[in-house]
Amino acid sequence: MGRSGDLPRGLVERFKARDGEWPDDTGCTMLHADMDAFYASVEIRRRPELRERPVIVGGVGARGVVSAANYIARTFGVRSAMPTGQARRLCPQAVFLPPSFELYQEVSSGVLAIFRDLTPMVEPLSLDEAFLDVSGSLRRLRTTPAALGAEIRRRVQEEFGITCSVGVGPTKFVAKLASGLAKPDGMLVVPRDQVTEFLHPLPVSALWGVGKKTAERLFDVGLETVADVAATPLPRLKRMLGVALSEHLHALANGHDSRAVVAETAEKSVGAEETFEIDHYDRDLLKRELLRLSERTVATLRARGLRGRTVSIKVRYADFTTITRSRTLPVPTDVTREVYQTACKLLDEQVPPGAVRLIGVRMEQLGQGEGGQLLLDTPEQGWREAEQAADKARSKFGTAAVRPAALLGARPERAGATEPKPAKS
């Protein structure tokens, strides 16, 4: 966690359960739940024979990057966002798997449903982590924050076969730090009156907003721990770091964080893209990739109960020139056929030929509720029902269980796929 070296002996142990009793959780209504090595764990759930082996999920080609690595692989130095080639050199015995984003989205939706069973105040940060404010649930459920954290961990394990770590504390910052220190497969409870005792031994890199360069500036003037920052007069910090960052870090270092859980953050768009290992000119091949990406994007929409009205494609050429083109439909849709055909028209009509390095599909103007009829004189209901049935089959039997016939042939060489992510406001 920084140049300060290992954490003080016993720090983490102090905030674990002892003889089945958790530390005092009065007023600790913020929970942070984080799945452990999420992508890799979901893959191992499908292939339990890999449980004792290093598993790395990500792009498998020369341009690929690591999306996730299980804890065995991490002992060899493999980390997320690392080039796949570097990961292979560090851990050549690892099992390398391409990502299965539709499956990860399915599991993520189920985990979020568990959270929302306990409280409506859920703020997802990504597919594998979220904040929960349980203040309104304690009396209704006649429970405690620690008991809710333990319930989350139990249900995630029983219902989805993966583990998660939970931090319980009085603020978002403390809860997130606690879940990180509890990993893997653990839980910490930080009492309200012991926040500074928990924070102050940690290195300055533990503070939200302290990156590598800021940490080095603080180290250079002798500020190595959170306690050092807390004890530094604010005017001195402002001279070093500026007003806004100094006030932010000084508040966190002293245990102050007034941010609330923001539930149901509106999503602006959902999409997916592919980076090819070899640049491609072939329009038929590019259209097959558009079909694959449309299928993935629309499956994400349906999993979230959304429809989109604007179809957008992104094309990056071999010289890294990037263009985007979009078309707005008369009515919102969550049907792959319509998204794909619109994407193909954009490619044919508005994208110049050339060597393509990356291609992507994105749906914008998202909303819930019923859409209208397909634009191509095709009844919408039959296509939607067929695709919903395919969603269920893939969630049960894997992403390859049901595929469009056009995708059954060999795939073009590719470096990796990006996860469908919402663009948040």
Summary of the structure (lengths in Angstrom):
residues: 425
radius of gyration: 23.6
end to end distance: 30.1
largest distance: 70.4
contacts: 1390
relative contact order: 0.13
helix: 42%
strand: 23%
